[in-house]
Amino acid sequence: MSALSEQEFRVRCDEALDGVQEALLPLADAEEFEVEFQNGVLNVIFEEPRDAKFVVSPQAPVRQMWVSAMSRSFKLQWDADRSAFVLGDEALADLLKRLCREFLAS
């Protein structure tokens, strides 16, 4: 994993969050939750099975993407080989889809 400059980090974050929003929209339409990307932060907002919000936000000082969901925090690093923010073997979009499905099933 290589270090990114702040500018590279911001570009990668915007690309990643755009991609996550696109990846989540079919599930959001089917399961009736909202996905909003504004001011550099992605919010996933649920009304069912209960009110909840997942927040995905870039953390420039540490060059990480942080996900706050279901009372947990996930800190993803940039993986240049995969061109993705990852946590272990899981890329950001895959993590978010899994967390949404887990939440909806709870």
C-alpha positions, -999 to +999 in steps of 0.1 A: +000+000+000+015+033-011+011+067+005-010+092-013-005+129-014-034+149+000-046+159-035-044+122-047-062+111-016-091+136-022-094+125-058-094+088-049-120+095-022-144+113-045-140+085-071-145+058-044-176+075-030-191+081-064-185+044-071-200+033-038-231+054-044-236+039-078-231+004-064-256+009-037-284+025-057-300-008-070-301-022-034-313+012-021-341+012-047-351-024-039-350-020-001-362+016+001-333+034+018-315+066+008-279+071-004-267+107-003-233+120-013-227+156-004-198+177+009-174+148+005-194+125+028-216+096+019-247+090+041-268+058+039-301+065+056-326+039+067-362+042+080-368+004+081-363-019+100-355+012+122-341+047+118-303+045+112-276+062+093-242+049+080-216+075+074-186+071+051-161+099+054-125+106+042-100+112+069-072+131+051-047+133+080-044+095+082-053+089+045-081+065+054-118+061+046-139+057+077-172+040+079-195+043+109-223+018+108-243-003+133-224+012+163-190+001+148-162+019+130-143+006+100-111+021+088-101+014+053-066+019+037-059+027+001-046-003-018-028+009-050-027-026-065-065-029-063-072+008-068-096+007-039-100+015-003-099-019+015-103-035+049-086-068+047-098-084+015-130-064+013-132-032-009-153-003+003-183-009-020-185-046-010-182-037+027-211-012+024-233-036+005-226-063+031-233-040+060-266-028+044-278-063+039-269-072+075-287-042+088-318-049+067-319-085+079-317-075+116 
